[in-house]
């Protein structure tokens, strides 16, 4: 299936590690051009070098997405380099454990890390998205639907991302800009691996307990499976899909608990 991404330019936040890296690689594999916006200089340099060595184009812009000026820089630099922007994949963020007891400053910082740049990037990229009838994919989380405990900031941000998905889908209908969200549940990424390793005396046992509750095949979702959904939503093949929440999780959230 040709996804018709060849030569199209997509900004991917947090696009050099974990789910973001898988999305960047999937875009490049389809002939698209990922522009990776991240603070992770070394991983971005490595990924861009690998993609270019394979004959693909890619670019990175390094900085802190919490800064409004950096979000504008990402858009300006992408437009100056390629002359177009065809889509945004809002992905960067972290489950930082800003629960009720952490206090107002931690809560506000969590929103800054996880939410505000979703809006900022789309705001600055909007003229280019309108011109090209672009697409937006917001990476949210199961936590937006289920709650988790002790992570008020992250949960609030992820819920807001879903609200923005449908708000933008409605607002941008006149411009044929499609907006959708993906909700991962249990995906083994470097951040997830670190959480397991530093939080539990027996990380392997904790991982086995989590996996045992995933209905489909009793395994975690792979970053590549999230990326496959992302590039489909970016592509013309999903040309009449907008305002949707795609839960790619092996049935973890919605299937009956008796199955686990």
VEXMARNU-704012 format. One line per 2 residues: number of its first residue (from 0); their letters; for each residue x, z, y of C-alpha. Coordinates in pm, 1 decimal, always signed. Example, Ala and Ser with C-alpha at 12.3 -4.5 7.8 and 13.67 -1.06 7.14 Angstrom:
BEGIN
0	as	+1230.0/+780.0/-450.0; +1367.0/+714.0/-106.0 .
REM end
This chain:
BEGIN
0	xx	+0.0/+0.0/+0.0; +138.9/-102.9/+336.4 .
2	xx	+78.2/+178.3/+586.4; +171.9/-47.9/+879.4 .
4	xx	+414.4/+203.7/+1030.4; +701.9/-41.4/+1066.0 .
6	xx	+860.3/-23.5/+1409.1; +622.7/+247.8/+1528.2 .
8	xx	+759.9/+562.5/+1689.9; +646.6/+912.4/+1598.7 .
10	xx	+759.5/+1241.2/+1750.5; +789.7/+1509.5/+1480.7 .
12	xx	+842.2/+1864.7/+1600.3; +1050.2/+2082.1/+1371.9 .
14	xx	+1126.7/+1756.0/+1197.1; +1465.1/+1838.8/+1045.3 .
16	xx	+1374.7/+2110.3/+792.9; +1106.9/+2188.0/+537.9 .
18	xx	+773.7/+2012.9/+583.9; +893.0/+1849.1/+906.0 .
20	xx	+1195.8/+1697.9/+734.3; +977.0/+1558.9/+457.2 .
22	xx	+747.3/+1401.7/+717.4; +1041.6/+1250.0/+906.5 .
24	xx	+1175.6/+1101.7/+583.1; +834.0/+966.0/+484.9 .
26	xx	+790.3/+798.0/+823.7; +1133.3/+636.5/+792.5 .
28	xx	+1060.9/+525.9/+435.1; +756.2/+337.5/+567.8 .
30	xx	+965.0/+163.8/+833.8; +860.8/+393.3/+1116.9 .
32	xx	+1094.9/+570.3/+1356.6; +1089.3/+951.8/+1358.7 .
34	xx	+1200.7/+1125.0/+1677.5; +1285.8/+1478.5/+1574.2 .
36	xx	+1225.3/+1750.0/+1833.8; +1393.4/+2072.7/+1727.8 .
38	xx	+1634.4/+2346.5/+1822.7; +1818.0/+2299.8/+1489.8 .
40	xx	+2112.3/+2086.9/+1601.0; +2306.5/+2074.1/+1274.3 .
42	xx	+2014.4/+1989.0/+1047.4; +1888.3/+1726.3/+1291.7 .
44	xx	+2229.8/+1560.5/+1314.4; +2257.1/+1557.5/+934.9 .
46	xx	+1912.1/+1406.7/+883.9; +1950.0/+1140.2/+1152.6 .
48	xx	+2289.6/+1042.7/+1008.6; +2144.1/+1015.8/+656.3 .
50	xx	+1852.5/+803.0/+769.5; +2074.3/+571.4/+971.0 .
52	xx	+2316.7/+537.8/+680.0; +2019.9/+422.8/+471.0 .
54	xx	+1939.2/+155.8/+728.6; +1654.8/+337.8/+901.9 .
56	xx	+1626.4/+428.4/+1268.9; +1582.8/+787.1/+1383.9 .
58	xx	+1663.1/+1000.5/+1684.6; +1671.6/+1369.4/+1768.7 .
60	xx	+1612.7/+1566.2/+2088.3; +1751.3/+1919.2/+2079.6 .
62	xx	+1598.3/+2211.2/+2260.9; +1336.0/+2485.8/+2266.0 .
64	xx	+978.2/+2364.1/+2238.3; +856.8/+2683.8/+2403.8 .
66	xx	+989.9/+2538.5/+2729.4; +746.5/+2304.6/+2900.9 .
68	xx	+1033.4/+2109.2/+3055.2; +1176.8/+2038.6/+2710.3 .
70	xx	+842.6/+1903.0/+2584.8; +840.8/+1664.6/+2879.5 .
72	xx	+1202.3/+1570.4/+2805.0; +1113.3/+1482.5/+2445.9 .
74	xx	+845.9/+1241.2/+2562.4; +1055.5/+1094.8/+2845.4 .
76	xx	+1359.9/+1041.4/+2623.6; +1153.8/+885.3/+2345.4 .
78	xx	+981.7/+648.7/+2586.4; +1308.9/+553.6/+2755.2 .
80	xx	+1480.8/+483.8/+2422.6; +1202.2/+299.2/+2240.3 .
82	xx	+950.7/+197.5/+2506.0; +658.3/+331.8/+2305.8 .
84	xx	+509.5/+637.2/+2135.7; +261.8/+577.0/+1854.6 .
86	xx	+194.3/+929.0/+1739.1; +271.9/+1299.0/+1748.0 .
88	xx	+317.3/+1524.9/+1447.4; +289.7/+1880.1/+1576.5 .
90	xx	+461.9/+2083.9/+1309.6; +712.3/+2334.2/+1452.7 .
92	xx	+639.6/+2704.6/+1424.6; +697.7/+3015.7/+1217.6 .
94	xx	+495.1/+3296.7/+1066.1; +664.6/+3569.4/+1267.8 .
96	xx	+460.3/+3870.3/+1158.7; +324.7/+3953.6/+1504.4 .
98	xx	+48.0/+4183.8/+1380.7; -169.8/+4427.4/+1571.5 .
100	xx	+91.7/+4700.8/+1572.6; +362.9/+4477.0/+1719.8 .
102	xx	+198.7/+4475.9/+2062.4; +98.9/+4235.0/+2341.1 .
104	xx	+446.7/+4096.2/+2409.4; +500.8/+3999.3/+2045.1 .
106	xx	+154.8/+3841.8/+2031.3; +216.3/+3630.8/+2340.3 .
108	xx	+559.3/+3528.5/+2215.8; +403.4/+3417.8/+1886.1 .
110	xx	+156.7/+3195.6/+2069.8; +445.3/+3046.0/+2265.3 .
112	xx	+636.6/+2967.7/+1947.9; +342.1/+2836.3/+1749.7 .
114	xx	+77.7/+2693.2/+1982.2; +158.0/+2596.6/+2338.9 .
116	xx	+392.6/+2307.6/+2258.4; +116.3/+2142.4/+2054.7 .
118	xx	-74.0/+2097.5/+2379.7; +229.2/+2027.3/+2598.7 .
120	xx	+363.8/+1737.3/+2392.4; +26.9/+1566.2/+2362.1 .
122	xx	-35.0/+1610.3/+2733.8; +288.7/+1436.7/+2830.2 .
124	xx	+260.1/+1167.3/+2561.5; -101.9/+1084.9/+2639.3 .
126	xx	-39.4/+769.4/+2847.8; +161.2/+617.0/+2560.9 .
128	xx	-90.9/+725.6/+2298.1; -370.9/+565.9/+2499.1 .
130	xx	-176.5/+242.6/+2534.2; -109.2/+213.7/+2159.6 .
132	xx	-427.0/+375.5/+2024.0; -200.9/+637.0/+1876.2 .
134	xx	-253.6/+915.9/+1626.6; -202.7/+1291.3/+1629.6 .
136	xx	-149.5/+1511.0/+1324.5; -148.7/+1887.6/+1372.4 .
138	xx	+10.5/+2092.4/+1095.9; -192.4/+2412.4/+1073.1 .
140	xx	-211.8/+2662.2/+784.8; -444.2/+2821.7/+534.6 .
142	xx	-407.6/+3136.3/+747.1; -638.0/+2971.6/+1003.7 .
144	xx	-918.2/+2993.1/+744.9; -831.7/+3294.0/+531.2 .
146	xx	-638.7/+3542.7/+739.1; -335.9/+3709.2/+584.4 .
148	xx	-280.3/+4044.9/+748.8; -12.5/+4156.6/+994.7 .
150	xx	+24.3/+3817.4/+1160.3; -225.3/+3807.1/+1446.9 .
152	xx	-19.7/+3571.0/+1661.4; +37.1/+3312.1/+1389.9 .
154	xx	-324.2/+3328.8/+1272.2; -454.2/+3289.8/+1627.4 .
156	xx	-223.4/+2993.1/+1687.9; -318.9/+2822.2/+1364.3 .
158	xx	-689.4/+2871.5/+1430.5; -645.5/+2734.2/+1780.5 .
160	xx	-470.3/+2428.1/+1638.8; -781.6/+2350.6/+1436.0 .
162	xx	-1002.4/+2394.7/+1742.3; -776.7/+2162.3/+1941.9 .
164	xx	-786.3/+1906.8/+1660.7; -1161.1/+1863.3/+1694.4 .
166	xx	-1160.0/+1901.6/+2072.7; -899.1/+1626.9/+2108.7 .
168	xx	-1072.3/+1408.2/+1849.5; -1384.6/+1426.9/+2066.8 .
170	xx	-1207.2/+1383.1/+2400.1; -998.3/+1088.7/+2285.8 .
172	xx	-1272.4/+885.9/+2116.5; -1293.7/+642.7/+2412.7 .
174	xx	-925.6/+560.1/+2360.2; -947.8/+515.3/+1980.0 .
176	xx	-693.1/+795.2/+1933.6; -744.9/+972.5/+1603.2 .
178	xx	-665.2/+1342.4/+1562.7; -650.4/+1528.2/+1231.0 .
180	xx	-501.7/+1845.8/+1088.3; -329.1/+1934.6/+763.4 .
182	xx	-352.5/+2287.5/+625.4; -74.8/+2372.8/+379.3 .
184	xx	-97.6/+2691.7/+177.2; +198.7/+2776.5/-46.3 .
186	xx	+482.1/+2528.0/+15.1; +842.8/+2607.4/-74.3 .
188	xx	+1043.0/+2550.5/+244.3; +1365.0/+2713.7/+368.5 .
190	xx	+1155.5/+2954.6/+578.9; +938.2/+3043.5/+278.1 .
192	xx	+1246.2/+3093.0/+61.8; +1397.5/+3323.3/+324.0 .
194	xx	+1074.5/+3524.8/+347.8; +1075.8/+3580.0/-27.9 .
196	xx	+1443.2/+3671.7/-40.4; +1444.3/+3925.2/+243.1 .
198	xx	+1100.4/+4078.1/+188.9; +1097.0/+4168.5/-179.8 .
200	xx	+1324.7/+4354.1/-419.1; +1239.5/+4098.4/-688.5 .
202	xx	+1177.4/+3762.1/-513.0; +1142.1/+3575.8/-841.3 .
204	xx	+864.3/+3806.4/-958.1; +682.3/+3771.8/-626.1 .
206	xx	+712.4/+3393.1/-640.9; +575.7/+3391.0/-995.8 .
208	xx	+280.9/+3604.9/-887.4; +199.3/+3365.9/-602.1 .
210	xx	+229.6/+3056.3/-819.8; +2.7/+3208.7/-1084.3 .
212	xx	-283.0/+3204.1/-830.4; -255.6/+2831.9/-745.9 .
214	xx	-523.7/+2659.1/-956.1; -379.8/+2307.7/-991.5 .
216	xx	-82.6/+2309.9/-1229.7; +16.6/+2666.5/-1129.2 .
218	xx	+280.3/+2540.3/-888.1; +348.3/+2527.2/-517.7 .
220	xx	+269.5/+2222.9/-311.4; +582.2/+2021.0/-231.0 .
222	xx	+682.2/+1926.3/+123.4; +665.9/+1564.1/+10.7 .
224	xx	+297.4/+1601.6/-79.6; +223.7/+1730.4/+270.7 .
226	xx	+428.4/+1442.1/+412.9; +234.4/+1186.0/+209.1 .
228	xx	-89.0/+1309.8/+363.8; +70.2/+1307.0/+709.7 .
230	xx	+183.7/+944.3/+694.9; -155.0/+840.8/+555.9 .
232	xx	-326.5/+1006.8/+852.5; -81.8/+839.1/+1090.8 .
234	xx	-149.5/+499.7/+935.9; -409.9/+231.2/+982.4 .
236	xx	-523.1/+299.5/+626.0; -701.3/+609.9/+757.3 .
238	xx	-835.9/+414.3/+1052.6; -1183.3/+573.8/+1050.1 .
240	xx	-1073.6/+933.3/+987.4; -1067.9/+1173.0/+1281.7 .
242	xx	-1141.7/+1538.1/+1349.3; -1072.9/+1631.3/+987.5 .
244	xx	-901.7/+1932.8/+829.8; -712.7/+1819.2/+518.3 .
246	xx	-634.5/+2115.5/+291.0; -344.9/+2010.4/+68.1 .
248	xx	-298.3/+2317.3/-150.4; -380.0/+2259.0/-517.8 .
250	xx	-717.8/+2424.7/-471.6; -567.7/+2753.7/-353.3 .
252	xx	-812.3/+2818.0/-69.0; -1142.6/+2668.8/-183.9 .
254	xx	-1171.5/+2684.2/-563.0; -1334.0/+2975.8/-740.2 .
256	xx	-1111.8/+3280.3/-791.2; -1211.4/+3293.4/-1157.2 .
258	xx	-975.3/+2997.0/-1204.4; -676.3/+3215.6/-1120.1 .
REM end
